[in-house]
Amino acid sequence: MEKEIFEHGLNVNRRKFLASLSIGIGSAALGSLLMPDLLGGTNDDASFMPGIPHFAPKAKRVIYLFQNGAPSQLETFDYKPMLNKMMGQDLPASIRMGQRLTGMTASQAKFPLIGSYYKFNQHGNSGAWVSELFPHMAKIVDDLCIVKSMHTEAINHDPALTFFQTGNQQGSRPSMGSWVSYGLGSENKNLPAFCVLLSRGKGNGQGVYSKLWSNGFIDSIHQGVQFSSGDNPVLYLQDPDGVDRKSRREMLDKLAELNDIDYKNFGDPEIATKIQQYETAYRMQTAVPEILDVTKESEDIVKLYGSECLVPGTYAANCLLARKLSENGVRFVQLYHQGWDQHGNLPNEMKGQAKDVDQASAALITDLKQRGLLDETLVIWGGEFGRTNFSQGSTMTVDNYGRDHHPRCFSIWMAGGGIKPGMVYGETDELGYNITQNPVHVHDFQATILHQLGMDHEKLTFRYQGRRFRLTDVEGKVVRDIIS
């Protein structure tokens, strides 16, 4: 009884406080638009003020081109000629050092090494090695920072993907895009701060799930908004038949009045969040169709990305849309491209996957650069872990092999947003099994992204269930060597 009286007293005090400042639910929603977590009421960290960077940022926005299923580093950017020389031999015990292998190799009596079916060449002033699968990326290699020393603890797709996106191998945590939305808010109030785009290649796919762009325990306004390739790219955004803009406006105003009553009775900040979501959706009805309209793009842009950029739902179309969303102030655009899980028939499947993404990925960098946006936009390309230097299965041929999961080393690239261009960072041993120089953990990678956006990963916290959570948990260090 005393607890109920105490909680009721808190609500009354809050109501009186809001009333004294002449703040109704509409003004509360407006306040949360300007400072998204002003009314969150759950974060008591005095060092954090939502919407204000901790220091001057080098990047304003992120476009994350996630290659779901884990492309092999040995067929992309980590050239290992010794593997070709030692083809068919066992993985030396001195390299493996008793390390755990994934369960999918349990039926293999041996671990025969196999080199890449594809040729590598050096490109650009940096002399970076790039597989022949990626001729367009090879042309822009001096704009890229290739990190060859990524590593993770996760050995299966779902936990590894979840780890990259949320900082934890289990679900229910806020995604990276949600953390960025929470920390910096939106640049364009007519669009969400965090958007998600999905595409699928021709290869063996691994699923993606909405938990990957969930807001977790952070206010729901920070959840990623998924765009689809159908007639209605954002579900439930359009007015139903018979409802015009004026009727919708009147309905939202009446709904705000009803929510105002609930807010005064309960003081739940999620009520203000819901109003904000309704208002954002209302404004998106005008903004989204304009952004999705590619008919205004020049022939040069269509040629740059490739003709598939005119086909909704393709990787090329999503790369172009990512540029348009980012250009219009969306803080975090997350693109997932499925189909990289080549346990078998890797030479054929990976060729198709590479063709899907090579031209459009390079085009995005070129497009941003020629618009003067690359310096303030951080672009990332890579998967959730790497691939083994030995062949998947008990038999293999030079033109028909697969590779199993390998968390100990893999490659990604980053571009723009204050990252050093024309750089190759980190190194692996001559068989591509262990890191020999400058290891970069997933939490280091996350800390570096937040740093480029002007946020200290140790200060960007949210109090939940009695402790302060952060994207990097209790680890992570900024990789300063790759920052310009």
C-alpha positions in Angstrom: 0.0 0.0 0.0 2.8 2.4 0.9 4.5 1.5 -2.4 1.4 2.3 -4.4 1.0 5.7 -2.6 4.6 6.5 -3.2 4.4 5.6 -7.0 1.2 7.6 -7.2 2.9 10.5 -5.6 5.7 10.3 -8.2 3.1 10.4 -11.0 1.4 13.4 -9.5 4.7 15.2 -9.1 5.6 14.5 -12.7 2.2 15.7 -13.8 2.4 18.8 -11.8 5.9 19.4 -13.2 4.8 19.0 -16.8 1.7 21.1 -16.2 3.7 23.9 -14.6 5.8 24.1 -17.7 2.7 24.0 -19.9 3.8 20.7 -21.5 1.0 18.5 -22.8 1.6 15.3 -24.7 2.1 17.1 -28.0 4.9 19.2 -26.5 6.3 16.2 -24.8 6.5 14.4 -28.1 8.1 17.5 -29.7 10.6 17.6 -26.9 11.5 13.9 -27.6 11.8 14.7 -31.3 14.4 17.3 -30.5 16.1 15.2 -27.8 15.0 11.6 -28.3 15.5 10.4 -24.8 14.7 13.5 -22.8 11.6 11.8 -21.3 13.1 8.2 -21.3 13.3 8.3 -17.5 15.5 5.2 -17.4 19.0 6.5 -17.9 20.5 8.2 -14.9 24.1 8.6 -16.3 24.7 12.3 -15.8 27.6 12.2 -18.3 25.3 11.4 -21.2 23.0 13.8 -23.0 21.1 12.3 -25.9 21.6 14.0 -29.3 24.9 15.6 -28.3 28.2 13.9 -29.3 30.9 13.5 -26.7 33.5 15.1 -29.0 33.7 16.4 -32.6 32.7 13.6 -34.9 34.5 12.7 -38.1 31.4 10.9 -39.5 27.8 11.9 -39.4 26.3 8.7 -40.8 27.0 5.0 -41.3 26.1 2.7 -44.2 26.8 -0.9 -43.2 26.9 -3.3 -46.1 26.6 -6.6 -44.2 27.5 -9.7 -46.2 25.4 -12.3 -44.3 26.8 -15.8 -44.3 30.5 -14.8 -44.1 32.4 -14.4 -47.4 35.8 -16.2 -47.4 38.7 -13.9 -46.8 40.8 -16.3 -48.8 38.8 -15.5 -51.9 38.5 -11.8 -51.3 41.3 -9.8 -49.7 43.7 -12.1 -47.9 46.1 -13.5 -50.6 47.8 -16.7 -49.5 49.9 -18.3 -52.3 51.4 -20.8 -49.8 48.0 -22.5 -49.6 48.1 -23.2 -53.3 51.6 -24.7 -52.9 50.5 -26.9 -50.0 47.2 -28.0 -51.6 46.1 -31.4 -50.4 48.4 -31.4 -47.3 47.2 -31.6 -43.8 46.8 -28.5 -41.6 50.1 -28.4 -39.7 49.7 -29.0 -35.9 52.0 -26.0 -35.3 49.4 -23.8 -37.0 46.3 -25.4 -35.5 47.9 -25.6 -32.0 45.0 -27.8 -30.7 42.4 -25.1 -31.4 38.8 -26.0 -31.6 37.3 -26.6 -35.0 33.6 -26.2 -35.8 31.4 -29.3 -35.4 30.7 -29.4 -39.1 34.2 -30.9 -39.7 33.5 -33.9 -37.3 33.2 -36.3 -40.2 36.6 -35.3 -41.7 39.4 -37.7 -41.1 41.9 -35.1 -42.4 42.1 -31.4 -43.0 43.5 -30.9 -46.5 44.6 -27.4 -47.2 43.4 -25.7 -50.4 44.2 -22.4 -52.0 41.9 -20.1 -53.8 40.6 -21.0 -57.2 40.8 -17.3 -58.1 43.8 -15.2 -59.0 44.8 -12.2 -57.0 46.5 -9.0 -58.2 47.8 -5.9 -56.5 46.0 -2.7 -57.1 46.2 1.1 -56.5 49.0 3.0 -54.8 48.5 0.9 -51.7 49.4 -2.3 -53.6 46.5 -4.1 -51.8 45.8 -7.6 -53.0 42.3 -8.1 -54.4 40.7 -11.2 -55.9 39.8 -11.2 -59.5 36.2 -11.7 -58.3 36.0 -8.0 -57.4 37.3 -5.9 -60.4 35.2 -2.9 -59.4 36.3 -2.8 -55.8 39.9 -3.2 -57.1 39.5 0.1 -58.9 38.6 2.0 -55.7 41.0 0.2 -53.4 42.8 3.5 -52.6 39.6 4.7 -51.0 39.4 1.6 -48.8 40.9 0.6 -45.5 41.1 -3.2 -45.6 41.3 -4.8 -42.2 42.6 -8.4 -42.5 42.8 -9.1 -38.7 39.2 -9.2 -37.5 38.4 -11.9 -35.1 35.4 -13.1 -33.0 34.5 -15.9 -30.5 31.3 -17.0 -32.3 31.5 -20.0 -34.6 27.9 -20.2 -35.9 26.0 -17.7 -38.0 23.2 -16.5 -35.7 25.3 -15.8 -32.6 28.1 -14.3 -34.8 25.8 -12.1 -36.7 24.0 -11.0 -33.5 27.3 -10.3 -31.9 28.3 -7.9 -34.7 25.0 -6.1 -34.6 24.3 -6.0 -30.8 27.6 -6.6 -29.0 26.3 -9.8 -27.5 25.8 -13.3 -29.0 22.3 -13.6 -27.5 19.3 -11.6 -28.5 17.3 -8.9 -26.7 20.1 -6.3 -26.8 19.8 -3.0 -28.8 21.4 -3.1 -32.2 24.3 -0.9 -33.2 21.9 1.3 -35.3 19.6 1.7 -32.3 22.6 2.8 -30.1 23.5 5.4 -32.7 19.9 6.6 -32.9 19.8 6.8 -29.1 23.1 8.6 -28.9 22.7 11.1 -31.8 19.1 11.3 -32.7 17.9 12.0 -36.2 19.1 14.5 -38.7 15.8 14.5 -40.6 12.6 14.4 -38.6 10.7 13.2 -41.6 12.7 9.9 -41.7 13.8 7.4 -39.1 17.3 7.6 -37.7 17.8 3.9 -38.4 16.7 2.1 -41.6 17.1 -1.6 -42.7 17.4 -3.0 -46.2 17.4 -6.7 -47.2 18.5 -8.5 -50.3 19.4 -12.0 -51.2 21.9 -13.5 -53.6 22.1 -16.7 -55.5 24.2 -18.6 -53.0 23.4 -20.6 -49.9 21.6 -18.1 -47.6 21.4 -17.6 -43.8 18.4 -16.0 -42.4 18.2 -12.5 -40.8 15.7 -11.7 -38.1 14.1 -8.6 -36.7 16.1 -9.0 -33.4 19.1 -7.7 -35.4 17.6 -4.3 -35.7 15.7 -4.3 -32.4 15.8 -1.5 -29.9 16.1 -4.0 -27.1 15.6 -2.3 -23.8 16.1 1.2 -25.3 13.0 3.3 -26.1 11.2 1.8 -29.1 11.6 5.0 -31.2 15.1 3.8 -31.8 14.1 0.5 -33.5 15.2 0.0 -37.1 12.6 0.6 -39.7 12.7 -2.2 -42.4 12.1 -1.2 -46.0 10.7 -3.9 -48.4 10.7 -4.2 -52.1 6.9 -4.3 -52.5 4.4 -1.7 -53.4 4.4 -0.6 -49.7 8.1 -0.3 -48.8 7.3 0.4 -45.1 4.4 -1.6 -43.7 1.3 0.2 -42.4 2.7 3.5 -43.5 0.0 4.3 -46.1 -3.5 5.4 -45.3 -6.3 2.9 -45.7 -8.8 3.3 -48.5 -11.2 6.1 -47.8 -8.9 8.0 -45.5 -7.3 11.2 -46.7 -4.5 13.3 -45.2 -6.9 15.6 -43.4 -8.7 12.7 -41.8 -5.5 11.1 -40.8 -4.3 14.4 -39.2 -7.6 14.7 -37.3 -7.3 11.1 -36.1 -3.7 11.6 -34.8 -4.7 14.8 -33.0 -7.6 12.9 -31.2 -5.3 10.0 -30.5 -2.8 12.4 -28.9 -5.6 13.7 -26.7 -6.4 10.2 -25.5 -2.7 9.5 -24.9 -2.4 12.7 -23.0 -4.9 11.3 -20.5 -3.0 8.1 -20.1 0.3 10.0 -19.8 -1.1 12.2 -17.0 -2.4 9.1 -15.2 0.6 6.9 -15.5 3.6 9.0 -16.6 4.9 6.3 -18.9 7.5 7.7 -21.3 6.6 5.1 -23.9 3.3 7.0 -24.4 5.3 10.0 -25.7 7.4 7.6 -27.7 4.3 6.2 -29.4 3.1 9.7 -30.3 6.5 10.4 -31.8 6.3 7.2 -33.9 2.8 8.2 -35.2 4.1 11.7 -36.1 7.2 10.3 -37.8 5.0 7.8 -39.8 2.7 10.7 -40.9 5.7 12.7 -42.2 7.2 9.6 -43.8 4.2 9.3 -46.0 5.5 12.2 -48.0 9.3 11.7 -47.6 9.6 8.0 -48.4 7.9 7.9 -51.8 10.2 10.8 -53.0 13.3 9.0 -51.8 12.3 5.7 -53.4 11.7 7.4 -56.7 14.8 6.5 -58.9 13.4 8.0 -62.1 15.1 11.3 -61.3 18.5 9.6 -61.1 20.7 10.3 -64.1 21.8 7.8 -66.7 25.3 8.1 -65.4 24.2 7.0 -61.9 22.3 4.0 -63.3 25.3 3.0 -65.3 27.5 3.4 -62.3 25.5 1.1 -60.1 24.4 -1.2 -62.9 20.9 -1.8 -64.4 19.8 -3.9 -61.4 19.6 -0.7 -59.4 16.3 -0.1 -61.0 14.9 -3.4 -59.8 13.6 -3.0 -56.2 15.0 -5.4 -53.6 18.2 -6.1 -55.4 21.6 -5.4 -53.8 22.3 -2.7 -56.3 18.9 -1.0 -55.7 19.5 -1.1 -52.0 23.0 0.4 -52.3 21.4 3.3 -54.3 18.6 3.6 -51.8 21.2 3.6 -49.0 22.9 6.6 -50.6 19.6 8.4 -51.0 18.6 7.7 -47.3 22.0 8.7 -46.0 22.0 11.8 -48.2 18.7 12.8 -46.6 20.0 12.5 -43.1 19.3 8.9 -42.0 22.0 8.2 -39.3 22.4 4.5 -39.8 21.5 2.4 -42.9 21.9 -1.3 -42.4 21.9 -3.4 -45.5 21.9 -7.3 -45.2 22.8 -9.3 -48.3 22.3 -13.1 -47.9 23.9 -16.0 -49.7 27.6 -16.2 -48.6 27.5 -19.5 -46.7 29.7 -21.6 -49.1 30.3 -24.9 -47.4 30.4 -26.5 -50.8 30.7 -25.5 -54.5 32.4 -22.3 -53.4 34.1 -21.4 -56.7 30.7 -21.3 -58.5 28.5 -19.9 -55.8 31.0 -17.2 -54.7 31.4 -16.0 -58.3 27.6 -15.3 -58.4 27.7 -13.6 -55.0 30.6 -11.4 -55.9 28.9 -10.3 -59.2 25.8 -9.3 -57.2 27.8 -6.9 -54.9 31.0 -5.9 -56.5 29.8 -3.1 -58.9 27.2 -1.6 -56.6 29.5 -1.6 -53.5 32.2 0.3 -55.5 29.6 2.5 -57.0 28.3 3.6 -53.6 31.8 4.7 -52.6 32.3 6.6 -56.0 28.8 8.1 -55.8 29.3 9.4 -52.2 32.8 10.7 -53.1 31.6 12.7 -56.1 28.8 14.2 -54.1 31.2 15.3 -51.4 29.6 13.0 -48.9 32.2 10.3 -48.4 34.2 12.2 -45.8 31.2 12.4 -43.5 29.8 8.9 -44.3 31.4 5.8 -42.9 30.8 2.8 -45.2 31.5 -0.8 -44.0 31.6 -4.0 -46.0 32.0 -7.5 -44.4 30.5 -10.6 -42.8 30.2 -12.2 -39.4 33.4 -14.4 -39.4 35.9 -15.9 -41.9 36.4 -19.2 -43.6 38.9 -22.1 -43.0 42.1 -22.6 -45.0 41.2 -26.3 -45.4 38.4 -27.7 -47.5 35.0 -28.6 -46.3 34.1 -32.3 -46.5 36.2 -35.4 -46.9 36.9 -34.9 -50.6 37.8 -31.9 -52.7 38.9 -30.8 -56.2 40.5 -27.6 -57.2 37.3 -26.3 -58.8 34.8 -27.7 -56.4 35.4 -27.2 -52.7 33.9 -25.4 -49.7 35.2 -23.8 -46.6 33.9 -24.1 -43.0 33.4 -21.3 -40.4 36.6 -19.7 -39.1 36.3 -17.1 -36.3 40.1 -16.6 -35.7 40.7 -14.2 -38.7 38.8 -12.6 -41.5 38.7 -9.5 -43.6 36.4 -6.5 -43.9 36.8 -3.0 -45.4 35.9 0.5 -44.2 35.8 3.7 -46.2 35.1 7.4 -45.6 34.1 8.9 -42.2 37.6 9.7 -41.1 39.1 6.3 -41.8 42.5 6.3 -43.5 42.1 5.4 -47.2 44.4 3.2 -49.2 45.5 1.2 -46.2 45.8 -2.5 -45.3 45.7 -3.1 -41.6 46.6 -6.3 -39.8 48.2 -9.5 -41.0 47.6 -13.3 -40.8 50.1 -16.2 -41.1 51.1 -17.6 -44.4 48.3 -20.1 -44.3 45.6 -17.7 -43.3 44.7 -19.4 -40.0 45.9 -17.1 -37.2 46.5 -13.4 -36.8 50.1 -12.3 -36.6 49.8 -8.5 -36.5 47.3 -6.0 -35.1 44.3 -8.1 -34.1 40.9 -6.3 -34.2 38.1 -7.7 -32.1 34.4 -7.2 -32.8 34.1 -4.9 -29.8 37.2 -2.9 -31.0 35.4 -2.5 -34.4 32.2 -1.3 -32.6 34.2 1.1 -30.4 35.9 2.6 -33.5 32.6 3.1 -35.3 31.1 5.0 -32.3 34.3 7.0 -32.0 34.1 8.2 -35.6 30.5 9.4 -34.8 31.8 11.4 -31.9 30.8 9.0 -29.2 32.9 7.4 -26.4 31.8 3.8 -26.3 32.4 3.7 -22.6 30.1 6.6 -22.0 27.3 5.7 -24.3 25.3 3.7 -21.8 21.7 2.9 -20.8 20.7 1.8 -17.4 18.5 -1.3 -17.3 17.8 -3.9 -14.6 20.2 -2.3 -12.2 23.3 -2.0 -14.4 24.6 0.2 -17.2 24.7 -1.5 -20.5 26.7 -0.4 -23.6 27.3 -1.8 -27.1 30.8 -2.9 -26.3 29.8 -4.6 -23.0 33.0 -4.3 -20.8 35.5 -4.5 -23.6 36.6 -2.7 -26.7 39.3 -0.2 -27.7 39.4 2.3 -30.5 41.6 1.2 -33.4 43.4 4.5 -33.7 45.9 3.3 -36.3 43.2 3.4 -39.0 41.9 6.8 -38.1 43.0 9.7 -40.2 
